[in-house]
Amino acid sequence: MTNLVEMRGIEKRFPGVHALKNVQFDLRPGEVHALMGENGAGKSTLMKIMSGIYARDGGDMFVDGKPAAPDGPRAAQNLGIGIIHQELSLMNDLTAAQNVLIGREPRRRFGRLDEPALNAKTAEIFTSLNLAMDPRTMVSTQTIARQQLIEIAKALSYEPRVLIMDEPTAALNDAEIRELFRVIEKLKSEGVGIVYISHRMDEIKRIADRVTILRDGAYIDTLQAADTPLSKIIQLMVGREVTQTAPDIPDTSDNAVALEVRGLSRGKDVRDVSFNVRKGEILGLSGLMGAGRTEVARIIFGADPHDTGEILVSGQPVDIRSPQMAVQAGIGYLSEDRKHFGLAVDMTVRANIAMADLTQFTSRTGVLDEAAMKRTADQYINQLGIRTPSDTQEVRLLSGGNQQKVVIAKWLLRDCDVLIFDEPTRGIDVGAKSEIYALLEELAAQGRAIIVISSELPEILRLSHRIAVMCEGRLTGILPREGATQEEIMKLATQTENLADKTKETTQ
């Protein structure tokens, strides 16, 4: 069988970085070939070469057995290669249909845009994805998850023979993932080859036929997915064994309550939510997409107003009407979209950490003490294990896990007693996840109160002392970690009745 794509001895260098070293990869018709590796292993770089975004510095590439060197995305598309990027590339001020068919819009006489044809064609693609969305809707009004589905529809509109999926499920809920996998199976049956990049290890067993592993820019191995234990894949990825089991956690039931919310409501998004989190405790906040988890966090942090209810810090009511007031009350919030709301990605590690509290580094005359900023940045780089050449490295050049550690450093600098982590490991590889978990557990051990919002049930079960579950804006139950299962969480996550009053004893 002729490979759809074959890459041999691929080399790629950037200033100061040897990103790919003699890498090989091939893709067969009708297969899902998972490309695995930690952040910075070279996966996205290799796929950007395949899709024409980067030019290779060495090696050979073949499409249908013929030499190929696409000099841009359009040239790759002409070869039948499409890509769904991890970072969304949609234009928020255009409609879904205009994004999906941009540059290929149907036209009437004299070049006028044929809006009905544009919307009808996009509607067909949405139907194939089982996506209930009006093609005329503005992208800016959609959630990250639905924007991801629009991005997938855009890639499928080219009818590719090779489709690269870079973290396609990172923002999707379980139902949306099932629909995506149904589409993938359909594409496989039509002979489309799919390169699948994901940090969600369970997905690899569910969907992949083969797995190729990269580490530090080098090719490690290609294996049959069905015959290879996940533990072996992880070990090959990180070059060491990674602990997957949860450690024993201390009893925090007698600790003082650090944060409490009572009867918190905001429209239909948040309805009469009450819970507390104690010092030294990690409270997991679970639920399906749209359950109201992030909305609760944003209210607590003062990013959104609330209609009714109250917030108490260390037993004292606080009137939080802005993020600045939340920080003054000792509350920090790490957004699920760290690149837009947690980091200045074009600035240095040093600047990002210091900007959390510039008053510490500013003289009476308004001059910044760069030496003090450097000392502080170096302290957190060492304490958190941030992998960076120096404190002057631009944050955008760090891996996802290291970017997340920079955000954490900012809030540690502010010495927040309550930290809310919204999807703390989204887009982060398994090795970095283990480090983030250890860091959260260490923060809890220091007496900080931690709230973790996560769509990954194994993560919630791994980290949490207690698990609060939401559905349709309501708190439907709070489970102790002991004996909690994914099935119990899902039952509460789909339970529209408010069961919180039946589980009050677990909140005390």
C-alpha positions as CSV (number, residue, x, y, z in Angstrom):
1,M,0.0,0.0,0.0
2,T,1.4,3.4,-1.0
3,N,1.6,5.8,1.9
4,L,-0.5,8.9,1.6
5,V,2.4,10.8,3.2
6,E,5.9,9.8,4.1
7,M,8.6,11.9,5.8
8,R,12.2,10.8,6.1
9,G,15.1,12.4,8.0
10,I,13.3,15.7,8.6
11,E,15.4,18.4,10.1
12,K,14.3,21.8,11.4
13,R,16.2,24.5,13.3
14,F,15.1,27.8,14.9
15,P,17.5,30.3,16.4
16,G,19.1,28.4,19.3
17,V,16.9,25.4,19.0
18,H,17.3,22.1,17.0
19,A,13.5,21.4,16.8
20,L,13.6,18.3,14.7
21,K,16.4,15.8,14.4
22,N,16.3,13.2,11.7
23,V,12.5,12.5,12.3
24,Q,10.5,10.0,10.3
25,F,6.7,9.6,10.0
26,D,4.3,8.0,7.5
27,L,0.5,7.9,7.1
28,R,-1.6,5.3,5.4
29,P,-5.0,5.6,3.8
30,G,-7.9,5.1,6.2
31,E,-5.9,5.1,9.5
32,V,-5.6,7.3,12.5
33,H,-1.9,7.7,13.3
34,A,-1.4,9.3,16.7
35,L,1.6,11.6,17.1
36,M,2.7,11.7,20.7
37,G,5.2,13.5,22.8
38,E,5.6,16.1,25.5
39,N,5.1,19.8,24.8
40,G,8.3,20.9,22.9
41,A,8.8,17.4,21.5
42,G,8.4,18.6,17.9
43,K,4.9,17.3,17.1
44,S,3.4,20.6,15.9
45,T,6.6,21.6,14.1
46,L,6.6,18.4,12.1
47,M,2.9,18.9,11.2
48,K,3.5,22.5,10.2
49,I,6.1,21.2,7.8
50,M,3.7,18.7,6.4
51,S,1.0,21.3,6.0
52,G,3.3,23.9,4.3
53,I,3.5,26.4,7.2
54,Y,7.2,25.8,7.8
55,A,9.9,24.8,5.2
56,R,12.1,21.9,6.3
57,D,15.8,22.3,6.6
58,G,16.6,18.8,5.6
59,G,15.1,15.4,4.8
60,D,12.5,14.3,2.3
61,M,8.7,14.3,2.0
62,F,6.5,12.3,-0.3
63,V,2.8,12.5,-1.1
64,D,1.4,9.4,-2.9
65,G,5.0,8.3,-3.4
66,K,6.0,11.5,-5.2
67,P,8.4,14.1,-3.8
68,A,6.6,17.1,-2.3
69,A,7.7,20.4,-0.7
70,P,4.6,22.5,-0.1
71,D,5.7,26.1,0.2
72,G,2.5,27.3,1.9
73,P,-0.8,26.1,3.3
74,R,-2.5,26.6,0.0
75,A,0.0,24.4,-1.8
76,A,-0.5,21.7,0.9
77,Q,-4.3,22.0,0.5
78,N,-3.8,21.4,-3.3
79,L,-2.0,18.2,-2.3
80,G,-5.0,17.2,-0.2
81,I,-3.5,18.0,3.2
82,G,-5.7,19.9,5.8
83,I,-4.9,20.9,9.3
84,I,-6.9,21.8,12.4
85,H,-4.7,23.9,14.6
86,Q,-4.5,23.7,18.4
87,E,-4.7,27.5,18.4
88,L,-8.0,28.8,16.9
89,S,-7.5,30.8,13.7
90,L,-11.1,32.1,13.3
91,M,-12.1,35.7,12.7
92,N,-14.5,36.7,15.4
93,D,-16.2,39.5,13.5
94,L,-17.3,37.2,10.7
95,T,-20.1,34.7,10.6
96,A,-19.5,30.9,11.0
97,A,-20.2,30.4,7.3
98,Q,-17.8,33.2,6.3
99,N,-15.1,31.6,8.3
100,V,-15.7,28.1,7.0
101,L,-15.6,29.1,3.4
102,I,-13.3,32.1,3.5
103,G,-11.5,32.7,0.2
104,R,-13.9,30.2,-1.5
105,E,-17.2,32.0,-1.1
106,P,-19.8,31.3,-3.8
107,R,-20.3,34.3,-6.0
108,R,-23.1,35.7,-8.2
109,R,-22.7,37.8,-11.3
110,F,-20.2,40.6,-11.1
111,G,-18.5,38.9,-8.1
112,R,-21.3,39.6,-5.6
113,L,-21.3,37.2,-2.6
114,D,-24.0,34.6,-2.8
115,E,-25.1,34.5,0.9
116,P,-27.8,31.9,0.6
117,A,-25.4,29.5,-1.2
118,L,-22.7,30.2,1.4
119,N,-25.0,29.4,4.3
120,A,-26.4,26.4,2.6
121,K,-23.0,24.8,1.9
122,T,-21.9,25.5,5.5
123,A,-25.2,24.0,6.8
124,E,-24.4,20.8,5.0
125,I,-21.0,20.6,6.7
126,F,-22.5,21.4,10.1
127,T,-25.1,18.6,9.5
128,S,-22.3,16.1,8.8
129,L,-20.8,17.1,12.2
130,N,-24.2,16.9,13.9
131,L,-23.6,20.5,14.9
132,A,-26.8,22.5,15.6
133,M,-25.6,26.0,14.7
134,D,-27.0,28.7,12.4
135,P,-24.3,29.4,9.8
136,R,-25.1,33.1,10.1
137,T,-24.2,33.3,13.7
138,M,-21.2,35.5,14.6
139,V,-18.1,33.6,15.8
140,S,-17.6,36.0,18.6
141,T,-20.8,34.9,20.3
142,Q,-19.8,31.2,20.5
143,T,-18.0,29.4,23.2
144,I,-14.4,28.1,22.8
145,A,-15.8,24.6,22.3
146,R,-18.2,25.6,19.5
147,Q,-15.5,27.7,17.9
148,Q,-13.4,24.6,17.9
149,L,-16.2,22.8,16.0
150,I,-16.3,25.6,13.5
151,E,-12.6,25.2,13.0
152,I,-13.1,21.5,12.3
153,A,-15.9,22.3,9.8
154,K,-13.5,24.7,8.1
155,A,-10.9,22.0,7.6
156,L,-13.4,19.4,6.4
157,S,-14.8,21.9,3.8
158,Y,-11.6,21.3,1.8
159,E,-12.4,17.6,1.6
160,P,-8.8,16.6,2.5
161,R,-7.3,13.2,1.9
162,V,-4.9,13.9,4.8
163,L,-6.3,15.6,7.9
164,I,-4.1,16.8,10.8
165,M,-5.9,17.2,14.1
166,D,-3.8,19.1,16.7
167,E,-5.6,18.8,20.1
168,P,-9.1,18.8,18.5
169,T,-10.9,17.8,21.7
170,A,-9.2,20.1,24.1
171,A,-12.3,22.3,24.5
172,L,-15.0,19.7,23.8
173,N,-17.3,17.9,26.2
174,D,-18.0,14.2,26.1
175,A,-21.0,14.4,23.7
176,E,-19.1,16.6,21.3
177,I,-16.1,14.3,21.4
178,R,-18.3,11.3,20.6
179,E,-19.6,13.2,17.5
180,L,-16.1,14.1,16.4
181,F,-15.0,10.4,16.7
182,R,-18.1,9.4,14.6
183,V,-16.9,11.9,11.9
184,I,-13.4,10.4,12.2
185,E,-14.7,6.9,11.7
186,K,-16.6,8.1,8.6
187,L,-13.5,9.8,7.2
188,K,-11.5,6.6,7.8
189,S,-14.0,4.5,5.9
190,E,-13.6,6.9,2.9
191,G,-9.8,6.4,2.9
192,V,-8.8,9.6,4.6
193,G,-5.7,9.4,6.6
194,I,-5.7,11.3,10.0
195,V,-2.8,12.5,12.0
196,Y,-4.1,12.8,15.6
197,I,-2.3,14.8,18.3
198,S,-3.7,14.7,21.8
199,H,-2.6,14.8,25.4
200,R,-5.6,12.8,26.5
201,M,-4.2,9.3,26.8
202,D,-7.6,7.5,26.9
203,E,-8.4,8.9,23.4
204,I,-5.4,7.2,21.9
205,K,-6.7,3.7,22.8
206,R,-10.2,4.6,21.6
207,I,-9.3,5.9,18.2
208,A,-5.7,5.4,17.1
209,D,-4.4,2.6,14.9
210,R,-0.7,3.4,15.2
211,V,1.3,5.7,17.5
212,T,4.6,7.5,16.7
213,I,6.5,9.0,19.6
214,L,8.8,12.0,19.5
215,R,11.0,13.2,22.4
216,D,13.1,16.3,22.4
217,G,12.8,16.7,18.7
218,A,13.9,13.1,17.9
219,Y,12.0,10.1,16.6
220,I,11.7,7.4,19.3
221,D,9.4,4.6,17.9
222,T,6.2,3.7,16.0
223,L,3.9,1.2,17.7
224,Q,0.6,-0.5,17.2
225,A,-1.9,1.3,19.5
226,A,-3.9,-1.8,20.3
227,D,-0.9,-3.8,21.4
228,T,0.9,-1.1,23.5
229,P,0.1,-0.3,27.1
230,L,-0.5,3.4,27.8
231,S,2.2,3.1,30.5
232,K,4.8,2.2,27.9
233,I,3.7,5.1,25.6
234,I,4.0,7.5,28.5
235,Q,7.4,6.2,29.5
236,L,8.7,6.6,25.9
237,M,7.3,10.1,25.7
238,V,8.9,11.4,28.9
239,G,11.9,9.2,29.1
240,R,10.9,8.2,32.7
241,E,8.1,6.6,34.6
242,V,5.3,8.9,35.5
243,T,3.2,8.2,38.6
244,Q,-0.5,8.0,37.6
245,T,-2.0,7.1,41.0
246,A,-3.2,9.6,43.5
247,P,-1.3,10.1,46.7
248,D,-2.9,9.8,50.1
249,I,-4.4,13.1,51.1
250,P,-4.6,14.5,54.6
251,D,-7.9,15.1,56.4
252,T,-8.9,18.7,56.1
253,S,-12.4,18.5,57.7
254,D,-11.3,20.3,60.9
255,N,-9.4,23.1,59.0
256,A,-10.8,26.6,59.0
257,V,-13.0,27.6,56.1
258,A,-11.1,29.9,53.7
259,L,-13.8,30.7,51.2
260,E,-17.6,30.3,51.4
261,V,-20.3,31.2,48.9
262,R,-24.0,31.3,49.9
263,G,-26.9,31.4,47.5
264,L,-24.9,32.8,44.6
265,S,-27.0,33.5,41.6
266,R,-26.7,35.2,38.2
267,G,-29.5,34.9,35.7
268,K,-29.9,31.3,34.4
269,D,-26.1,30.7,34.4
270,V,-25.7,30.4,38.2
271,R,-28.7,29.5,40.4
272,D,-28.5,29.5,44.2
273,V,-25.0,27.9,44.5
274,S,-23.6,27.4,48.0
275,F,-20.4,25.6,49.0
276,N,-17.1,26.2,50.9
277,V,-13.5,25.3,50.6
278,R,-11.2,24.9,53.6
279,K,-7.5,25.8,54.1
280,G,-5.4,23.0,52.8
281,E,-8.2,21.5,50.7
282,I,-8.6,21.0,46.9
283,L,-12.2,21.2,45.9
284,G,-13.0,19.9,42.5
285,L,-15.7,21.6,40.5
286,S,-17.1,19.3,37.9
287,G,-20.0,19.3,35.4
288,L,-20.7,19.3,31.7
289,M,-19.9,22.2,29.3
290,G,-22.3,25.0,30.2
291,A,-23.0,23.8,33.7
292,G,-21.9,27.1,35.2
293,R,-18.6,26.2,36.7
294,T,-16.6,29.0,35.1
295,E,-19.4,31.4,35.7
296,V,-19.2,30.7,39.4
297,A,-15.4,31.3,39.4
298,R,-15.8,34.6,37.5
299,I,-18.3,35.8,40.0
300,I,-16.1,34.9,42.9
301,F,-13.2,36.7,41.2
302,G,-15.3,39.8,40.5
303,A,-15.0,39.4,36.7
304,D,-18.8,39.2,36.5
305,P,-21.5,40.6,38.8
306,H,-24.0,38.5,40.7
307,D,-27.7,39.1,41.3
308,T,-28.0,37.5,44.8
309,G,-25.9,35.7,47.4
310,E,-22.8,36.5,49.3
311,I,-19.1,35.6,49.4
312,L,-17.1,35.1,52.7
313,V,-13.4,35.0,53.1
314,S,-12.1,33.5,56.4
315,G,-15.7,33.9,57.7
316,Q,-16.0,37.6,56.8
317,P,-18.4,38.9,54.1
318,V,-16.6,40.6,51.3
319,D,-18.1,42.8,48.6
320,I,-16.1,41.8,45.5
321,R,-17.0,43.9,42.4
322,S,-13.8,43.6,40.4
323,P,-10.8,41.3,40.0
324,Q,-8.7,44.0,41.8
325,M,-10.9,43.7,44.8
326,A,-10.7,39.9,44.7
327,V,-6.9,40.0,44.7
328,Q,-7.0,42.4,47.6
329,A,-9.2,39.8,49.4
330,G,-6.6,37.1,48.7
331,I,-8.3,35.4,45.8
332,G,-6.4,34.5,42.6
333,Y,-8.0,33.1,39.4
334,L,-6.1,31.2,36.7
335,S,-8.3,31.4,33.6
336,E,-8.9,28.4,31.2
337,D,-7.6,30.7,28.4
338,R,-4.2,31.5,29.9
339,K,-2.8,33.0,26.7
340,H,-5.5,35.7,26.5
341,F,-6.3,36.3,30.2
342,G,-3.3,35.1,32.2
343,L,-0.2,36.1,30.2
344,A,1.4,38.8,28.1
345,V,2.9,36.2,25.7
346,D,5.2,38.6,23.9
347,M,6.8,39.8,27.1
348,T,9.5,38.0,29.1
349,V,9.1,35.5,31.9
350,R,10.5,38.1,34.3
351,A,8.0,40.8,33.2
352,N,5.1,38.4,33.4
353,I,5.9,37.3,37.0
354,A,6.7,40.8,38.2
355,M,3.6,42.5,36.7
356,A,1.4,40.7,39.3
357,D,2.6,43.2,41.8
358,L,4.8,45.9,40.3
359,T,4.6,48.0,43.5
360,Q,7.1,45.5,45.0
361,F,9.7,46.6,42.4
362,T,9.0,50.3,41.9
363,S,10.8,53.0,43.7
364,R,9.2,56.2,45.0
365,T,10.3,57.9,41.8
366,G,8.6,55.3,39.7
367,V,11.7,53.5,38.5
368,L,11.6,49.7,38.2
369,D,14.2,47.7,40.1
370,E,15.2,45.2,37.4
371,A,17.7,43.4,39.7
372,A,14.9,42.7,42.2
373,M,12.6,41.6,39.4
374,K,15.3,39.2,38.2
375,R,15.9,37.8,41.7
376,T,12.2,37.1,42.2
377,A,11.8,35.6,38.7
378,D,14.7,33.3,39.3
379,Q,13.3,32.3,42.7
380,Y,10.0,31.1,41.1
381,I,11.8,29.5,38.1
382,N,13.7,27.4,40.5
383,Q,10.8,26.8,42.9
384,L,8.3,25.7,40.2
385,G,10.8,24.1,37.9
386,I,10.0,26.4,35.0
387,R,12.0,25.2,32.0
388,T,13.3,28.3,30.3
389,P,16.8,29.3,29.0
390,S,16.5,32.4,31.2
391,D,14.1,34.8,32.8
392,T,14.4,37.0,29.7
393,Q,12.8,34.4,27.4
394,E,9.5,35.4,25.8
395,V,6.6,33.5,27.3
396,R,5.2,32.6,23.9
397,L,8.3,30.4,23.3
398,L,7.6,28.2,26.4
399,S,5.6,25.0,26.3
400,G,2.1,25.0,27.6
401,G,3.1,23.4,31.0
402,N,5.8,26.0,31.6
403,Q,3.4,28.9,30.6
404,Q,1.0,27.6,33.2
405,K,3.7,27.6,35.8
406,V,4.5,31.3,35.0
407,V,0.8,32.1,35.7
408,I,1.0,30.2,39.0
409,A,4.1,32.2,39.9
410,K,2.2,35.4,39.4
411,W,-0.4,34.5,42.0
412,L,2.2,33.1,44.4
413,L,3.9,36.5,44.2
414,R,0.6,38.1,45.3
415,D,0.5,35.5,48.2
416,C,-3.2,34.6,47.5
417,D,-4.8,32.3,50.1
418,V,-7.5,31.1,47.7
419,L,-6.6,30.0,44.2
420,I,-9.1,29.0,41.5
421,F,-7.6,26.9,38.7
422,D,-9.9,26.7,35.6
423,E,-8.8,23.8,33.4
424,P,-5.2,23.9,34.7
425,T,-3.9,21.2,32.4
426,R,-5.7,21.9,29.2
427,G,-3.3,21.4,26.3
428,I,-0.5,20.2,28.6
429,D,1.3,16.9,28.1
430,V,1.3,14.0,30.5
431,G,4.7,14.7,32.0
432,A,3.9,18.4,32.7
433,K,0.5,17.3,34.1
434,S,2.2,15.3,36.7
435,E,4.3,18.3,37.7
436,I,1.2,20.6,37.9
437,Y,-0.6,18.0,40.1
438,A,2.4,17.9,42.4
439,L,2.5,21.7,42.5
440,L,-1.3,22.0,43.4
441,E,-0.9,19.4,46.1
442,E,2.1,21.3,47.5
443,L,0.1,24.5,47.5
444,A,-2.6,22.8,49.4
445,A,-0.1,21.4,51.9
446,Q,1.0,25.0,52.5
447,G,-2.5,25.8,53.7
448,R,-3.9,27.4,50.6
449,A,-7.5,26.7,49.6
450,I,-7.7,25.4,46.0
451,I,-10.6,25.2,43.6
452,V,-10.0,23.1,40.5
453,I,-12.4,23.3,37.5
454,S,-11.8,20.5,35.1
455,S,-13.6,18.6,32.3
456,E,-11.4,15.6,32.8
457,L,-13.0,13.3,35.3
458,P,-9.8,11.3,36.1
459,E,-8.2,14.6,36.9
460,I,-11.0,15.6,39.2
461,L,-10.8,12.3,41.0
462,R,-7.0,12.4,41.1
463,L,-6.8,15.8,42.7
464,S,-9.8,16.6,44.8
465,H,-10.5,16.2,48.5
466,R,-14.2,16.8,47.7
467,I,-16.0,17.1,44.4
468,A,-18.8,19.6,43.8
469,V,-20.9,18.9,40.7
470,M,-23.0,21.3,38.8
471,C,-25.7,21.0,36.2
472,E,-27.6,23.8,34.4
473,G,-26.3,26.4,36.8
474,R,-27.2,24.5,40.0
475,L,-25.1,22.6,42.4
476,T,-26.5,19.1,42.3
477,G,-24.2,17.4,44.8
478,I,-20.9,17.3,46.7
479,L,-19.1,14.0,46.9
480,P,-16.3,12.9,49.2
481,R,-13.2,11.7,47.4
482,E,-13.4,8.3,49.0
483,G,-15.6,6.0,46.9
484,A,-16.4,8.7,44.3
485,T,-16.6,7.3,40.7
486,Q,-16.9,8.8,37.2
487,E,-20.4,7.3,37.1
488,E,-21.5,9.1,40.2
489,I,-20.2,12.4,39.0
490,M,-21.9,12.0,35.6
491,K,-25.2,11.1,37.3
492,L,-25.0,14.4,39.2
493,A,-23.8,16.3,36.1
494,T,-27.0,15.3,34.3
495,Q,-29.3,15.7,37.3
496,T,-31.4,18.8,36.8
497,E,-33.0,18.6,40.2
498,N,-31.1,20.5,42.9
499,L,-29.8,17.9,45.3
500,A,-27.4,20.1,47.2
501,D,-29.7,20.1,50.3
502,K,-29.4,16.3,50.4
503,T,-25.7,16.5,50.6
504,K,-25.3,19.4,53.1
505,E,-23.5,17.2,55.5
506,T,-20.5,16.8,53.1
507,T,-20.1,20.6,52.9
508,Q,-19.6,21.1,56.6
